[in-house]
Amino acid sequence: MSISRRKSSLWRACLATLVLAVVGGFLFNWLMPQGVGFIPPEVAKPLWKAIAPAQAKELKEQGAVFLDAREAGDYGKARLRGALKLPAGEIDKLYRFLEPTLKQAPALVVYGQSTSRFPAAYLAQHLKRQGYEKVYVLEGCLDTLRGQGFDIQEIKRQGASS
């Protein structure tokens, strides 16, 4: 068999594999309406609304409660003054303690990491499912709030050696 025939045969095999994969993917998604979830539903089909920092500032002035969805270590370093800690991974443990405060709030604004909206989105989705009407996820992160003039509380570690 000549080299050109082998190359031609290899290209045909690659093309056939690609066509089969595409057709198989379409068939799978047609037969399975939920398809393959590459993006979590908290982000792909949110029940909450995204909010810009300027709008969040207005809500804060109206008494909105801000929730920090970041992990405890990040919350322990810096946070929006007055924000409540409710990391996505600890919702089951902490929610019941915060529920009375959350129920009295005119709106809930959740913020998280700048690299991923997922923890904040997950928490916001959970709150919407609990029946809260006005739940927002802040576009940006703590640094965004700092740049918009929000009061950021920097936490200094006690007993840290110099």
Contacts in CASP RR format, 6 or more apart in sequence:
PFRMAT RR
TARGET T0000
AUTHOR 0000-0000-0000
METHOD contacts of the structure
MODEL  1
MSISRRKSSLWRACLATLVLAVVGGFLFNWLMPQGVGFIPPEVAKPLWKA
IAPAQAKELKEQGAVFLDAREAGDYGKARLRGALKLPAGEIDKLYRFLEP
TLKQAPALVVYGQSTSRFPAAYLAQHLKRQGYEKVYVLEGCLDTLRGQGF
DIQEIKRQGASS
28 35 0 8 1.000
28 36 0 8 1.000
29 35 0 8 1.000
29 36 0 8 1.000
37 44 0 8 1.000
40 118 0 8 1.000
40 121 0 8 1.000
40 122 0 8 1.000
41 125 0 8 1.000
42 118 0 8 1.000
42 121 0 8 1.000
42 122 0 8 1.000
42 124 0 8 1.000
42 125 0 8 1.000
43 117 0 8 1.000
43 118 0 8 1.000
43 121 0 8 1.000
46 121 0 8 1.000
46 124 0 8 1.000
46 125 0 8 1.000
46 137 0 8 1.000
47 124 0 8 1.000
47 125 0 8 1.000
47 128 0 8 1.000
47 129 0 8 1.000
47 135 0 8 1.000
48 110 0 8 1.000
48 121 0 8 1.000
48 124 0 8 1.000
48 125 0 8 1.000
48 127 0 8 1.000
48 128 0 8 1.000
48 135 0 8 1.000
48 136 0 8 1.000
48 137 0 8 1.000
49 135 0 8 1.000
49 136 0 8 1.000
49 137 0 8 1.000
50 136 0 8 1.000
50 137 0 8 1.000
50 138 0 8 1.000
50 139 0 8 1.000
51 59 0 8 1.000
51 109 0 8 1.000
51 136 0 8 1.000
51 137 0 8 1.000
51 138 0 8 1.000
51 139 0 8 1.000
52 139 0 8 1.000
53 138 0 8 1.000
53 139 0 8 1.000
53 140 0 8 1.000
53 144 0 8 1.000
53 145 0 8 1.000
53 147 0 8 1.000
53 148 0 8 1.000
53 150 0 8 1.000
54 148 0 8 1.000
55 136 0 8 1.000
56 64 0 8 1.000
56 66 0 8 1.000
56 109 0 8 1.000
56 136 0 8 1.000
56 138 0 8 1.000
56 145 0 8 1.000
56 148 0 8 1.000
57 148 0 8 1.000
57 149 0 8 1.000
57 150 0 8 1.000
59 106 0 8 1.000
59 107 0 8 1.000
59 109 0 8 1.000
59 136 0 8 1.000
60 66 0 8 1.000
60 109 0 8 1.000
60 150 0 8 1.000
62 106 0 8 1.000
62 107 0 8 1.000
63 105 0 8 1.000
63 106 0 8 1.000
63 107 0 8 1.000
64 105 0 8 1.000
64 106 0 8 1.000
64 107 0 8 1.000
64 108 0 8 1.000
64 109 0 8 1.000
64 134 0 8 1.000
65 84 0 8 1.000
65 101 0 8 1.000
65 102 0 8 1.000
65 105 0 8 1.000
65 107 0 8 1.000
65 108 0 8 1.000
65 109 0 8 1.000
66 80 0 8 1.000
66 82 0 8 1.000
66 83 0 8 1.000
66 84 0 8 1.000
66 108 0 8 1.000
66 109 0 8 1.000
66 110 0 8 1.000
66 111 0 8 1.000
67 83 0 8 1.000
67 84 0 8 1.000
67 85 0 8 1.000
67 86 0 8 1.000
67 108 0 8 1.000
67 109 0 8 1.000
67 110 0 8 1.000
67 111 0 8 1.000
67 123 0 8 1.000
68 74 0 8 1.000
68 75 0 8 1.000
68 79 0 8 1.000
68 80 0 8 1.000
68 83 0 8 1.000
68 84 0 8 1.000
68 85 0 8 1.000
68 86 0 8 1.000
68 87 0 8 1.000
68 111 0 8 1.000
68 112 0 8 1.000
69 86 0 8 1.000
69 87 0 8 1.000
69 88 0 8 1.000
69 110 0 8 1.000
69 111 0 8 1.000
69 112 0 8 1.000
69 119 0 8 1.000
69 120 0 8 1.000
69 122 0 8 1.000
69 123 0 8 1.000
70 87 0 8 1.000
70 111 0 8 1.000
70 112 0 8 1.000
70 113 0 8 1.000
70 119 0 8 1.000
70 142 0 8 1.000
71 87 0 8 1.000
71 119 0 8 1.000
72 85 0 8 1.000
72 87 0 8 1.000
72 90 0 8 1.000
74 113 0 8 1.000
75 85 0 8 1.000
75 87 0 8 1.000
76 155 0 8 1.000
77 154 0 8 1.000
77 155 0 8 1.000
78 142 0 8 1.000
78 152 0 8 1.000
78 153 0 8 1.000
78 154 0 8 1.000
78 155 0 8 1.000
79 85 0 8 1.000
79 142 0 8 1.000
79 152 0 8 1.000
79 153 0 8 1.000
79 155 0 8 1.000
80 111 0 8 1.000
80 142 0 8 1.000
80 145 0 8 1.000
80 150 0 8 1.000
80 151 0 8 1.000
80 152 0 8 1.000
80 153 0 8 1.000
81 150 0 8 1.000
81 151 0 8 1.000
81 152 0 8 1.000
81 153 0 8 1.000
82 153 0 8 1.000
83 111 0 8 1.000
84 98 0 8 1.000
84 101 0 8 1.000
85 94 0 8 1.000
86 94 0 8 1.000
86 95 0 8 1.000
86 98 0 8 1.000
86 123 0 8 1.000
87 94 0 8 1.000
87 119 0 8 1.000
87 123 0 8 1.000
88 118 0 8 1.000
88 119 0 8 1.000
88 120 0 8 1.000
88 122 0 8 1.000
88 123 0 8 1.000
88 126 0 8 1.000
89 119 0 8 1.000
91 123 0 8 1.000
91 126 0 8 1.000
95 126 0 8 1.000
95 130 0 8 1.000
102 108 0 8 1.000
102 127 0 8 1.000
102 132 0 8 1.000
106 134 0 8 1.000
107 134 0 8 1.000
107 135 0 8 1.000
107 136 0 8 1.000
108 124 0 8 1.000
108 127 0 8 1.000
108 132 0 8 1.000
108 134 0 8 1.000
108 135 0 8 1.000
108 136 0 8 1.000
109 136 0 8 1.000
109 137 0 8 1.000
109 138 0 8 1.000
110 120 0 8 1.000
110 123 0 8 1.000
110 124 0 8 1.000
110 127 0 8 1.000
110 135 0 8 1.000
110 136 0 8 1.000
110 137 0 8 1.000
110 138 0 8 1.000
111 120 0 8 1.000
111 137 0 8 1.000
111 138 0 8 1.000
111 140 0 8 1.000
111 141 0 8 1.000
111 142 0 8 1.000
111 145 0 8 1.000
112 119 0 8 1.000
112 120 0 8 1.000
112 138 0 8 1.000
112 140 0 8 1.000
112 141 0 8 1.000
112 142 0 8 1.000
113 119 0 8 1.000
113 120 0 8 1.000
113 141 0 8 1.000
114 140 0 8 1.000
114 141 0 8 1.000
114 143 0 8 1.000
114 144 0 8 1.000
117 137 0 8 1.000
120 137 0 8 1.000
120 138 0 8 1.000
121 137 0 8 1.000
124 135 0 8 1.000
124 136 0 8 1.000
124 137 0 8 1.000
127 135 0 8 1.000
128 135 0 8 1.000
138 144 0 8 1.000
138 145 0 8 1.000
142 152 0 8 1.000
145 152 0 8 1.000
146 152 0 8 1.000
END
